[in-house]
Amino acid sequence: MRALIDQKLAGRRRLAPRWRALAAAVAGLILGAVAQPSLARATQNSHSVFDRLDRNHDGVLSYAEFRAR
């Protein structure tokens, strides 16, 4: 019985490295497409928060501006 199982397992083909790379690339694209809207929203919100904290609009947030929030 063990010989039969070993024979069946030996006949199984493994995916070639290029197919694994392709599968990883497709999975990365899918994950990126799903995450992109939420990442874009977070970037917009962080810019508006920074603009509100930067009182003199010089592009630098000083400690005094941060404390005055």
C-alpha positions in Angstrom: 0.0 0.0 0.0 2.8 2.4 0.9 4.5 1.8 -2.5 1.2 2.7 -4.3 1.0 6.0 -2.4 4.7 6.8 -3.1 4.1 6.1 -6.8 1.1 8.4 -6.9 2.9 11.2 -5.1 6.0 10.8 -7.3 3.8 11.3 -10.4 2.5 14.6 -9.2 3.9 17.6 -11.0 5.0 20.7 -9.2 4.5 24.2 -10.6 7.5 25.5 -12.4 9.1 28.6 -10.8 7.9 30.9 -13.6 4.3 29.8 -12.8 4.8 30.6 -9.1 6.2 34.0 -10.0 3.2 34.6 -12.3 0.8 33.6 -9.5 2.6 35.9 -7.0 2.4 38.8 -9.5 -1.3 38.3 -10.1 -2.0 38.0 -6.4 0.0 41.3 -5.8 -2.0 43.1 -8.5 -5.3 41.9 -7.0 -4.2 43.0 -3.5 -3.0 46.4 -4.8 -6.3 47.0 -6.6 -8.2 46.2 -3.5 -6.0 48.4 -1.2 -5.6 51.4 -3.6 -8.9 53.2 -2.8 -8.4 53.1 1.0 -4.7 54.2 0.6 -5.8 57.2 -1.6 -8.4 58.2 0.9 -5.8 58.1 3.8 -3.4 60.3 1.8 -6.0 62.9 1.2 -7.0 63.0 4.9 -3.5 63.3 6.1 -2.8 66.3 3.8 -5.9 68.1 5.1 -4.9 67.4 8.7 -1.4 68.8 8.1 -2.9 71.8 6.4 -5.0 72.6 9.4 -2.1 72.2 11.8 0.3 74.3 9.7 -1.1 77.6 10.7 1.4 79.9 8.8 1.4 77.5 5.7 5.1 77.4 5.4 5.2 73.6 4.9 6.8 73.0 8.2 5.0 72.0 11.4 6.7 73.6 14.3 6.3 72.5 17.9 4.3 75.6 18.7 1.9 75.0 15.9 1.5 71.4 17.0 0.8 72.4 20.6 -1.7 75.1 19.5 -4.0 72.6 17.9 
